[in-house]
């Protein structure tokens, strides 16, 4: 995908998501519209962290551009299914056991802290990655790529190509990320359709956002830290009612804070020059 098309499609998905949020607010209630918009913004922000991992994976495994598109397409389909299962299961558990929401809030807080202190320069090492080791132990993997094929026939046996390993790693990585992103959306709504719908619109724009990030990743260098701050805020929003119901933060206030923090991250990435290194 060219840079121009990546920008166009990214703007299209953003405009569509805003239109859906507005439509929900008009046809239902403004509060539900704000919940949908806040959920989408949280999920969109957290998806940037996913995309940094995807970029490291594709670079490490030397995945060709054509194969990247195929992996992203299949990955998005898998995400839509797994997110649906996890969201409806999670909401059922939270409605049954209220205390789980506070536990999830603590997990979100922990993730936010880890994102803020994490070394951005650390490189991905596939040989030490537990998911890569698990996949290679589970199925036989060929040593070379075969175009965009996930499997090949060799000596009458079906063998996975390295491209299939990349796909599985991306799917499992997203499941791991879901344990942070889905609880974060629970902070603004527990309506399964609002949570899932906002996730769907955020996920559907991932492919174009990835190709935009691939070409302009230095322009996003402070956004990841901003996402960490957003997680701290969201985690605090989920945990504070434990101490006092009066500390509950409204959806509109949450939307304003999240948008402000992410905007600061984008502006900092644009205007603060990267220090030159020898």
N, C-alpha and C positions, 0 to 999 in steps of 0.2 A: 504494500500500500504506500503510495507516494505521500509526502508530507502534506501536500494540498488536500488530498482525499482524507487523510487522517484528521486534519483540522475540520474539514467539512462534516465528516461523520460524527466527530466528537461534539461539534456544535449542534448537530441534528438531534443526538440523543439527549443532550442537555436541554434543548428547547422542548423536546417531546416530554421529558420528565417534568419540567416546569408546567407544561400545559396540562398534563394529567393531574398534577397536584392542584392546580387551579380549578380544573373540572370537578375533582372530588370535593373541593371546598364549596363550590357553587351548588352541586347536586345533593350533597349530604350536609355537612356542617363545616364551617371554617376550621374548627379544631382538628377534625379528621384530615383536612387538606394540609394543615400545618404539620400534623404527625407524619403524613406520607412524605412531605417535602423534607422534613428533618431526618426521617429514616433513610431516604434516598441520599441525602448529603453525607450522612455518617458512613453509609455503605460505600459511596463513591470515594470518599476520602480514604477509607481503609483499603479499598481495592488498589490504591496506588502502591501500598506496601507489597501487595501480591505481585504487582507488575514489576517491581524492582527484583523480586525473586525470580520471576519468569525470565527477565532480561539476563540475570546471572546464569540461569540454567541453560538458556539458548546459547549464550556465549561460551560457557564451559563445555557443552556437548557439541559445539560447532554445528548447530542446526541451520540448514539453508533457509533462506527467506520463504520459499514456496512451502517447505515442510513446516515452518513456523505457523503459517496461516492455517494449515490443516490441523495442527496440534491445538491451536487456539480455538478453532471451530468446534472440535470434538470436546475440548476442555470446557467450553462454555455450556454445551449441552449437558455434560456431566454435572456441572455446577448447579444448573437449574433444578436437576433432580435431587441431588444431595442436599441443597439448601432447603428445598421444600420439605423433605423428610425431617431434617434437623429443626426447622422452624416450627412445624406443627407439633413435633414431639416436645420441643422445648417449652412452647406455650402451654401445652397440656400439663407438663410437670410443674411449671411456675404457678399455674392456676390451682393445682392440687396442693403444692407445697410452697407457700409464699416465701419461706426463708431461702429457697434456692436462688431467688432473684438477688438477694444480698450477697450470696456466695459468688454468683456470676459477676456482680459489681466489683468484688475484690479481685477476681481474675482480670477484669478489664483494667483496673488500677495497676496491677502488677505488669500487665503487658505495656501500658503506657510508660511506666518507669523504664522497662527494658528497652523500649524504642528510643527513649531519650539518651540512655547511657550506652547504647550499642555503637560499636565501631563501624562507621559507614564505609571505611576503606577495606574492611575485611572481605576477602574473596571467597567465593563458593568453592568448596572442595568436595567433588562428587565421591571420591574414594572414602571419605570419612562420613558422608551423609547417611544417616540410618535408613531413610526411605529407599535410597538407591541400593544399599546393601540388601535390604529386605526383598526388593523386586528381583535382583539378580540371583538371590538364593532361592526364590520361589519358582522362577521359570528360566529356561536356557535362553541366553541372549547372544546373538551374532555379534562379531566384532566390528562389522562395517555397516554403513547405511546403504539402503537400497531405494533411492529416490524418496517417495513419500509413503512407502509401504511400512505398515506396522509389523507384519509377519511375512516370512518367506518359507518355502518348502526346501528342505535340505536332507538328502538321503531318506526321503519318505516321511520326514518329521517336520512339524510346524515349529519354527523358531522365531522368537521375537527379535526385532531389530532395535538398535539403540533409540530409535524414534519412539517406540512403544514405551521404553523405560522413561523417556522424558514426559510422555503423556501421563503415565501412572504417577510419576513424581509430582507433576502439576496438580492432578486431581487430589492426591492425598495431602499435598501441601495446602490446597484450598480447604479441605476438611479441617485441617489443623487451625487455619486462620478463621474458620467459621466459629470456632469456640470463643473467639474474641469479638468478631464483627456482629454476629447474631445477637448475643447478649447486649451489645452496645445499642442496637436498634430497639431492643426491649425497653430501653430507658425512656423512649418517647411513645411507644405504643405496644399493647399486647394483643391487638387485633391481628389474627394470623394473616388475613388478606392484605392488610396495610403493610405488615412486615415483609411478607413474601413479594407483594407487588413492587415495593420500593427496592427490594433486592434484585428482582428480575430486571427492572429498568437500569439499575446500576451495572449489573453483570452484562447485559446486552451491549453496552457501550465499551466493554473492556478491550475488544480487539482493536478498534480505532485508537483508543487511548494508549494501548501498548505501542503501536507504531509511532504515535506522537512522542511518547516517552523515550522510545528507542533513539530518536533523532534529536531530542531536546532534553536528555536526562539531566544535564547540568542546570537547566532552568527549573528543575524540580528538587534541587539538592537540599533546600530547607523545608520543603513540603513534608517530607517524612518526619522531621522533628515536630512540625505543626500537628501532624496526625497523632503523635505521641501526646501532645498537650490536649488534643481533643479527647483522647482516650482517658486521660486523667480527669478531665471535666465530666465526661460521661460516667466513669466509674464512681466519682464522687456523688453525682446526681442519683445513682442507684443506691449508694450506701448511706447517704445522709439521713433519709427518713428513719433509719434504725434509731438514731439519736433523738430526733424530734420530727413529727409530721410537718411542723411549720417550715422545715428546711427544704421542702419539696420545691423543685425548680420547674416553672411552667414550660410548655413545649415551645412557645414563641421565644421566650428568653433563651432556651437551649439552641434554637435555630439561629438566633442572632449571634450568640457566642461562638458557635461552631463556624459559621460563615466568616466572622471577624478573624478568628485564629487562622483559618485556612488562607484567607486573603493576605494576612500578614506574612504567612509562609511563602506564598507565591511572589509577593512584592519583594521580600528579602532575597529570594532566589534570583530575581531579575536585577535588582539594583546593587546588591552587595557583591563585589567582584571577588573571584576566587584567588587566593594568594598563590603566587607563583612558587613552584618548588624546583629544586635543582635536579 
